């Protein structure tokens, strides 16, 4: 296959749902391998799920816990995408607007992480106190 054919193939619209899912899973794998913060948030999510199983959370508690955890993961993926686009556009050189974009995207991750932490405290602190 000619390189031009492969390049054209990569810029075409996805031909199938399966291909779209494959690209999305590749994005998750890339974030996991390349982004330390994504791995940290994912491990925190796993720890929260295990704690939820241990404390036998009610359905509404699972809703809040999983919702907040996945919101953090979503924000981290979006932040990573913004960072990569800025790096691509600026060719990894400093630009004040690029810094602004990266800082705002990082702020979104921090905001969602604070929300998830608050939800975790509201759910788990009473259960930990009752357990002792």
C-alpha positions as CSV (number, residue, x, y, z in Angstrom):
1,X,0.0,0.0,0.0
2,X,1.3,3.4,-1.0
3,X,1.9,5.9,1.9
4,X,-0.5,8.3,0.3
5,X,-3.2,5.7,0.4
6,X,-2.6,5.1,4.1
7,X,-2.6,8.8,4.9
8,X,-5.8,9.2,2.9
9,X,-7.3,6.2,4.7
10,X,-6.6,7.7,8.1
11,X,-8.3,11.0,7.3
12,X,-11.5,9.5,5.9
13,X,-14.6,9.4,8.0
14,X,-15.0,6.2,10.0
15,X,-16.6,3.5,7.9
16,X,-18.2,1.6,10.7
17,X,-19.3,1.7,14.3
18,X,-16.7,-1.0,15.1
19,X,-13.9,1.2,13.6
20,X,-15.1,4.2,15.7
21,X,-15.1,2.1,18.8
22,X,-11.6,0.8,17.9
23,X,-10.3,4.4,17.6
24,X,-11.9,5.3,21.0
25,X,-10.3,2.3,22.7
26,X,-7.0,3.2,21.2
27,X,-7.4,6.7,22.7
28,X,-8.0,5.1,26.1
29,X,-4.9,2.9,25.7
30,X,-2.8,5.9,24.6
31,X,-4.0,8.0,27.6
32,X,-3.2,5.1,29.9
33,X,0.3,4.6,28.6
34,X,1.3,8.2,28.1
35,X,-0.5,10.1,30.9
36,X,0.6,9.6,34.5
37,X,-2.4,11.6,35.8
38,X,-4.9,9.5,33.8
39,X,-3.4,6.4,35.4
40,X,-3.6,8.0,38.9
41,X,-7.2,8.9,38.4
42,X,-8.0,5.4,37.1
43,X,-6.3,3.8,40.1
44,X,-8.2,6.1,42.4
45,X,-11.4,5.1,40.6
46,X,-10.6,1.4,41.1
47,X,-9.9,2.1,44.9
48,X,-13.2,3.9,45.2
49,X,-15.1,1.0,43.5
50,X,-13.4,-1.5,45.8
51,X,-14.3,0.6,48.9
52,X,-17.8,0.8,47.6
53,X,-18.0,-2.9,47.4
54,X,-16.5,-3.3,50.8
55,X,-19.1,-0.9,52.4
56,X,-21.9,-2.2,50.2
57,X,-23.1,1.1,48.9
58,X,-26.7,1.8,48.1
59,X,-27.7,2.3,44.5
60,X,-27.9,6.1,44.8
61,X,-24.4,6.1,46.4
62,X,-23.1,4.1,43.5
63,X,-24.6,6.7,41.1
64,X,-22.8,9.6,42.8
65,X,-19.6,7.7,43.2
66,X,-19.3,6.3,39.7
67,X,-20.6,9.5,38.2
68,X,-18.0,11.7,39.9
69,X,-15.2,9.2,39.2
70,X,-16.0,8.9,35.5
71,X,-16.4,12.7,35.3
72,X,-12.8,13.1,36.4
73,X,-11.6,10.5,33.9
74,X,-13.6,12.3,31.2
75,X,-12.1,15.7,32.1
76,X,-8.6,14.2,32.1
77,X,-9.1,12.8,28.6
78,X,-10.3,16.2,27.4
79,X,-7.4,17.9,29.1
80,X,-5.0,15.5,27.4
81,X,-6.5,16.2,24.1
82,X,-6.3,20.0,24.6
83,X,-2.6,19.7,25.7
84,X,-1.8,17.6,22.6
85,X,-3.5,20.0,20.2
86,X,-1.7,23.0,21.8
87,X,1.6,21.2,21.5
88,X,0.9,20.3,17.9
89,X,-0.1,23.9,17.0
90,X,2.8,25.5,18.8
91,X,5.3,22.9,17.8
92,X,6.1,22.5,21.6
93,X,7.1,26.1,21.9
94,X,5.8,28.4,24.6
95,X,2.8,30.6,23.6
96,X,0.8,32.6,26.1
97,X,-2.5,31.5,24.6
98,X,-1.4,27.9,24.5
99,X,-0.5,28.2,28.2
100,X,-3.9,29.7,28.9
101,X,-5.7,26.8,27.2
102,X,-3.7,24.2,29.0
103,X,-4.2,25.9,32.4
104,X,-8.0,26.2,31.9
105,X,-8.2,22.5,30.8
106,X,-6.1,21.5,33.9
107,X,-8.5,23.7,36.0
108,X,-11.4,21.7,34.7
109,X,-9.7,18.5,35.9
110,X,-9.0,20.0,39.3
111,X,-12.6,21.1,39.6
112,X,-14.0,17.6,38.8
113,X,-11.4,16.0,41.1
114,X,-12.5,18.2,44.0
115,X,-16.1,17.3,43.3
116,X,-15.2,13.6,43.3
117,X,-13.3,14.0,46.5
118,X,-16.3,15.8,48.1
119,X,-18.6,13.0,47.0
120,X,-16.2,10.4,48.3
121,X,-16.0,12.2,51.7
122,X,-19.8,12.5,51.9
123,X,-20.2,8.8,51.1
124,X,-17.3,7.2,53.0
125,X,-16.6,9.2,56.1
126,X,-19.9,8.3,57.8
127,X,-19.4,4.6,56.8
128,X,-15.8,4.6,58.1
129,X,-16.9,6.3,61.4
130,X,-19.7,3.7,61.8
131,X,-17.3,0.9,61.0
132,X,-15.0,1.8,63.9
